[in-house]
Amino acid sequence: MTRVVYVHTTPYPEAIAALAPYRPQMAHTPPGDPLAYFGILTDLWRAGEPFTLVEQDIVVYPGAIEHMAVCEHDWCGTAYYINGAYGIAHGCTTYKAPIMDRLRNLPDRIPPDRRGWLTLDSHWFYALNAAGERPATHWPAVRHLHQYPMVGEFNCDACGQAIPDELVQEFGPEVRCPRCEGVGWIQVSRRVRRPDRRSVHET
C-alpha cells in the first residue's frame, strides 16, 4: 500500500478517522511557516517512493486510496468539490515512483513566490503539465469539508436538464442524464450563493 500523508494546519477529526486504516503520516504545517507544505512535498518527491497526499479537510471513502494505488497512471487524483465545480488538486492525490524519477527536479521549477499552501498545488500541476504529464481523475468524489460561499449547479450538455449533485459526485463526467439518458460531460451552469444548509458532500 502506498504511503499516506495527512497534511494539516488544523486537523479535522472526521478526516483523520477515515484515514485510520492507513496509519497516515501526520504532516503538520504551522500557520507561521508558509513554506512548510512545500518542504514536506519536496522531501516526499525527492525520496522517490510512492505516496498519497490527503489534505486536512478531505474525507476519503473506503477504496479511494486503493483505487489510485492500483491505477496504471503515475499521477492520480480523486475528484472533490472545489468552489462550484468538481476537479482535482492536492486534496487527495497519489504520485508513483516513475513520475518522480522522470522529474526529480520538479520542486525547483516552482517559483519561490508560489510555494505557499494556497498556490502550491496549481503551480505544481502546471509544472507537471508543462513537462507533458497528465493526471488520471478518479470517481466517486471524496468529501470536502471546506465551506465555499458559492455552489455550482450542473446541467446535461445534451439537453440542459439539471443534474442532481449526488449523481455528479458519484459518476463525474460519465453521469447519465435523468431526462435524455445521455452520458457525457456535464457543465457548470452557474454559481449561486450557498444556502444555509450543507450540501450533500459536506454533511
Secondary structure, DSSP 8 states (H G I E B T S, - for coil): --EEEEEESS--HHHHHHHGGG--EEEE--TT-TTHHHHHHHHHHHHT--EEEEETTEE--TTHHHHHHTSSSSEEEE-EEETTEEE-STTEEEE-HHHHHHTTTGGGGS-GGG-SHHHHHHHHHHHHHHTT---EEESS--EE----SEEEEEEETTT--EE-HHHHHHHGGG-B-TTT--BS-EEEEEEEE--SS--GGG-
